[in-house]
């Protein structure tokens, strides 16, 4: 399983929390690349639901990872 920022961004608007099957369904309906669906299929079957993209890819960058200060603009 390989995640990139581009692939993971297809799941940003997914209906969280979501099960593995719900994520696969969302990815198919939203037209996500095949790699996204393949990555979801490789997720652990024992997890009942995922609370967010960070549960799938712990290194997913958040707003805090960027050094952009909104107060300056």
Helices and strands as residue ranges (DSSP letters): H 5-8, G 9-11, H 20-29, H 34-41, H 53-56, G 63-65, G 70-72
